[in-house]
């Protein structure tokens, strides 16, 4: 019992000693992930809507954009934005590590959001658009007032999965000098090399506490918006 109490006290002291550093890393993870999610969602929503409209000359181009980003590792894309583009000699592509992380994560997020949005729009029964046309709505009015409200209901569940994936993807941003949560944990291990398992366990718990509310909020939103099945146009 005494040995167990000493171990608990030791681990508690480690947590207290590392708390400021892990908190700093968590805030960095929070900021980068929020920027990536918000900016990527806006860009992805726009790309998804445009792609769903089958605009001549853009459908194939946007499809290539989505598949290239989804088909390559995020780490490779991060290297491209941080190490390769600055060597082109173009001044506005010479980003610092945080800007490169923001841009890379936002573009990566947009590829998944765009595919979800485009698929959701395609899933709305064509009869909805035909009924809207019959009552005199323009193409833009049909999209805004009829199709999108129904399509957005279909995006809630898959979007939450994407957001959790993006949060976890921030763990590799340390390769470009971002002191996010995982990086702070690696620094902590240098101070407590005997407690590597415990420290990584604490980091995993922090990621879980960040991601779990996202999933719960998505579940709440699904219930809030009702069934994901599109309703018929009256």
C-alpha positions in Angstrom: 0.0 0.0 0.0 2.8 2.3 0.8 4.5 1.7 -2.5 1.2 2.4 -4.3 0.7 5.6 -2.5 4.2 6.7 -3.3 3.6 5.9 -7.0 0.4 7.9 -7.0 2.2 10.8 -5.4 5.0 10.6 -7.9 2.6 10.7 -10.9 0.7 13.5 -9.3 3.8 15.5 -8.9 4.7 14.9 -12.6 1.3 16.1 -13.7 1.6 19.2 -11.6 5.1 19.9 -12.9 4.1 19.4 -16.5 0.7 21.1 -16.4 1.8 24.6 -17.6 3.7 23.0 -20.5 0.9 20.7 -21.5 -1.6 23.5 -21.2 0.5 25.6 -23.5 0.6 22.8 -26.0 -3.1 22.2 -25.7 -3.8 25.9 -26.5 -1.6 25.7 -29.5 -3.4 22.5 -30.7 -6.8 24.2 -30.0 -5.9 27.4 -32.0 -4.4 25.5 -35.0 -7.2 23.0 -35.1 -10.0 25.6 -34.9 -8.4 27.7 -37.6 -8.1 24.6 -39.8 -11.6 23.5 -39.1 -13.3 26.9 -39.7 -11.3 28.0 -42.7 -11.3 24.5 -44.2 -15.1 24.1 -43.7 -15.8 27.4 -45.4 -13.5 26.6 -48.3 -14.7 23.0 -48.5 -18.4 24.1 -48.4 -17.8 26.5 -51.4 -15.9 23.8 -53.4 -18.5 21.2 -52.6 -21.4 23.4 -53.7 -19.7 24.4 -57.0 -18.7 20.8 -57.7 -22.3 19.6 -57.2 -23.5 22.0 -59.8 -21.5 20.3 -62.6 -20.0 23.6 -63.8 -18.3 23.0 -67.1 -14.5 23.0 -66.8 -14.6 23.1 -63.0 -16.0 19.7 -62.1 -13.0 17.8 -63.2 -10.6 20.3 -61.8 -12.2 20.4 -58.3 -12.4 16.6 -58.4 -8.7 16.4 -59.0 -8.2 18.9 -56.1 -10.2 16.7 -53.7 -8.7 13.4 -54.7 -5.1 14.6 -54.7 -5.5 16.0 -51.2 -7.4 13.0 -49.8 -5.1 10.5 -51.6 -1.8 11.9 -50.2 -0.5 11.9 -46.6 -1.0 15.1 -44.6 2.6 15.0 -43.6 3.7 15.2 -47.2 1.4 18.2 -47.8 2.8 19.9 -44.7 6.3 19.5 -46.0 5.2 20.9 -49.3 3.8 24.0 -47.8 6.6 24.6 -45.4 9.7 23.4 -47.1 9.0 23.3 -50.9 6.9 26.3 -51.7 9.2 28.9 -50.0 12.0 27.6 -52.3 10.1 28.8 -55.4 11.3 32.3 -54.7 7.8 33.7 -54.6 7.8 36.1 -51.6 4.2 35.5 -50.4 4.8 31.8 -50.3 7.6 32.2 -47.7 5.5 31.4 -44.7 6.5 30.9 -41.1 5.7 27.6 -39.4 2.4 28.7 -38.0 1.1 30.1 -41.2 2.2 27.0 -43.1 0.4 24.9 -40.5 -2.8 27.0 -40.8 -2.8 26.8 -44.6 -1.9 23.1 -44.9 -4.5 22.1 -42.3 -7.2 24.3 -43.8 -6.7 23.0 -47.3 -6.5 19.4 -46.1 -9.8 19.9 -44.2 -11.5 21.5 -47.2 -10.9 18.3 -49.4 -13.0 16.2 -47.0 -15.6 18.8 -46.3 -16.1 19.4 -50.1 -16.6 15.7 -50.8 -19.2 15.4 -47.9 -21.1 18.5 -49.0 -21.1 17.5 -52.7 -22.3 14.0 -51.8 -25.0 15.4 -49.5 -26.3 17.7 -52.2 -26.4 14.8 -54.7 -28.3 12.7 -52.1 -31.3 15.1 -52.1 -34.0 13.6 -54.3 -34.1 15.2 -57.7 -37.8 15.6 -57.3 -37.2 18.4 -54.8 -35.4 20.5 -57.5 -38.1 19.6 -60.0 -40.9 20.7 -57.7 -39.0 24.0 -56.9 -38.6 24.6 -60.6 -42.3 24.0 -61.1 -43.2 26.8 -58.7 -40.9 29.2 -60.5 -37.7 29.2 -58.5 -34.4 30.0 -60.2 -31.4 27.6 -60.0 -29.8 29.7 -57.2 -33.1 29.8 -55.3 -33.6 26.1 -55.6 -30.1 25.5 -54.2 -30.4 28.0 -51.3 -34.0 27.4 -50.2 -34.6 23.8 -51.0 -31.5 21.7 -51.6 -29.0 23.0 -49.1 -31.3 23.0 -46.0 -31.9 19.3 -46.6 -28.3 18.5 -47.6 -26.8 20.1 -44.5 -28.7 17.6 -42.3 -26.8 14.8 -44.1 -23.4 16.3 -43.3 -23.6 16.4 -39.5 -22.4 12.9 -38.8 -19.6 12.6 -41.3 -18.4 16.1 -40.6 -17.8 15.3 -36.9 -15.6 12.4 -37.9 -13.6 14.7 -40.2 -13.1 17.3 -37.4 -11.9 14.7 -34.9 -9.4 13.5 -37.6 -8.2 17.1 -38.1 -7.7 17.5 -34.4 -5.6 14.4 -34.2 -3.6 15.4 -37.3 -2.2 18.4 -35.4 0.0 15.9 -33.6 2.5 15.9 -36.4 2.8 19.7 -36.7 5.9 19.6 -34.5 7.9 18.6 -37.6 7.6 22.3 -38.7 8.3 23.7 -35.3 4.8 24.0 -33.9 4.9 23.4 -30.1 1.6 21.6 -30.0 0.4 19.1 -27.3 2.4 16.1 -28.6 5.6 18.2 -29.0 5.3 19.4 -25.4 4.8 15.8 -24.3 8.0 14.8 -26.1 9.9 17.6 -24.3 8.4 16.4 -21.0 9.7 12.9 -21.7 13.2 14.3 -21.9 12.8 15.4 -18.2 11.1 12.2 -17.1 12.4 9.4 -19.4 11.3 6.7 -17.0 7.7 7.8 -17.2 7.2 7.8 -21.0 4.1 5.5 -20.9 2.4 7.7 -18.2 3.2 10.9 -20.1 1.8 9.6 -23.4 -1.2 8.4 -21.5 -1.8 11.9 -20.1 -1.5 13.3 -23.6 -3.9 10.7 -25.0 -6.4 11.6 -22.2 -6.2 15.3 -23.1 -6.8 14.5 -26.8 -9.8 12.4 -25.8 -11.2 15.1 -23.6 -11.0 17.5 -26.6 -12.4 15.2 -29.2 -15.2 13.5 -27.2 -17.3 16.7 -26.8 -17.1 17.2 -30.6 -18.6 13.8 -31.1 -21.2 14.4 -28.5 -22.1 17.7 -30.0 -22.5 16.1 -33.4 -24.8 13.5 -31.9 -26.9 16.3 -30.3 -27.0 18.1 -33.6 -28.2 15.0 -35.4 -31.1 14.7 -33.0 -31.7 18.5 -33.2 -32.0 18.6 -37.0 -34.1 15.4 -36.9 -33.9 12.5 -39.3 -31.2 12.7 -41.9 -33.7 11.6 -44.5 -34.7 14.6 -46.7 -38.3 15.6 -46.4 -40.5 16.1 -49.4 -41.2 19.6 -50.7 -44.7 20.6 -49.9 
